[in-house]
Amino acid sequence: MTTDLEQIEKSVTRMRALLDRLMAYADLGAELPPFEAVGLGPIFEDLQEEFKDAIAGTKATVHVDDLPAVYGSPTLLRQLFQKLLGNALKYRRSGVAPNIEILSEVDEEAGQCHISVVDNGIGFDPAHADRLLEPFRRLVTRGAFEGSGVGMAIAKRIVELHGGAISVWGKQGHGAVFTVRLPAARR
């Protein structure tokens, strides 16, 4: 049984984390770092290392395509894909090992790269897809999965700062697909 003091401590910790995320969201775009050609392969190698305990602990498999270079901020792009990969690991179905694919497609004519993060997790009702990208809009109850409801809004903002777009697809109990369209690195 938790004491009142323990409950207050948990509430303060949650509030501090929420405020940190809100500040991060508010600061996005205040002063953009310089853009450059960014290879996405090394970003995903770093992220797999960062999430290695979660990957091993859930027996996840992560397949990463040969990824292109895009034009943007290495820091913001890392943050974007950290959120997408982190969510693919977090929102998994009970008793089912996560299977995550990072797929890419280059539209040379349009000068764009499409990067998709595909998972076999809990998914969601497709009628609520747009809500996932709004701040504080969660499709799961707070007790089911931890989070503030700001992560995907931050991801959307990062993509927009790069002149791109993000789309989401899901099916309840069958997984989700997050696809970002970003400018291709200039050759």
Number of C-alpha atoms within 10 A of each C-alpha: 4 7 8 9 9 11 11 12 12 12 12 12 12 15 13 12 14 17 13 12 17 17 11 14 18 12 11 14 14 7 7 13 12 8 15 14 17 20 16 18 15 13 19 18 11 13 17 18 12 13 15 13 11 15 19 11 10 17 13 18 14 17 13 16 14 11 20 18 20 26 20 25 19 19 12 21 21 18 17 21 20 21 16 21 22 18 18 26 24 17 20 23 16 10 7 13 18 24 19 22 19 21 16 19 15 19 13 10 6 9 13 19 24 21 22 22 22 24 25 23 27 22 21 19 14 14 10 15 17 12 15 19 22 17 17 17 16 18 14 14 9 11 7 8 12 12 18 19 20 20 26 23 18 24 23 20 23 23 21 16 17 20 13 17 17 20 14 18 18 22 17 12 14 14 22 27 22 18 21 23 23 25 23 21 18 10 5
